[in-house]
Amino acid sequence: MFNIGLVLCRKSKFPHFIGQCSFRAVTHVIFDLDGTILDSETLYELMYNKILRKYGKEFNKEVRTAITGTNEQYASRKVVEMLELPITPEQYWKEIEELGRIHLTNPGVKPGAERLIMHLSEKKVPLAIATSGSLKGFKLKSRGRPDLFAHFHHIVHGSSDPEVINGKPAPDIFLVAARRFPVPADPKKCLVFEDAPNGLRGAVDAGMQVVMVPEYDWAKEDVQDAALILKSLEEFVPEQFGLPGYPTNSPENLLKTNAAKPSDKVVH
């Protein structure tokens, strides 16, 4: 398994602690949605198991690795095939959508995501989302946070966008997201935030650097192409990728600075 908190330098075969590596400077940022911005992956697993247990099945690690980050059509087909369900992929996804209206109407936001998005938006860094879900699913999950998603120039919905021919782990969705900025972005100057290996592979194949914030303990070989692996977006240092840094007087930075200072108290 990989060691979270270490970074993997693309120029080196050896892991280094954060701050010892230099990365390509970027100009544009693309976020995944589920598990990266929204704390929704655990909700999906809850729904998967509600359905699967009716057929005496369990959502296991093999299935998770195969489908996490992929589009709705592929995920449905793989679940039905791998677990040999007595229903069609279409029937399976219909049940998912029915449960989604109960469980996905107000998912939480992942730690550090809102702060990072608002900061980059304030600094005029162009932002986009590349989600494997559909527009219909996005509207359900985002209805409670229009303020947050207003910071993105555009959102590409892999399950319903006709320009996304192949879903993650293919690079299509990331290349579509890059060229939809007002001035199409050079993929090499795009930074992607992802939580799943399927998204990681697609972004890397698109020529982009990827910061992984894994939702699960993926196998080392599944995440080895990440430029950086973090426990949380709260750990991200924008300057490492040539992005504007957080204000030095922000509450978070002041807390870190004060915690690092020796105490002024004199003990008698």
Disulfide bonds with the S-S distance in Angstrom:
Cys9-Cys21 1.95
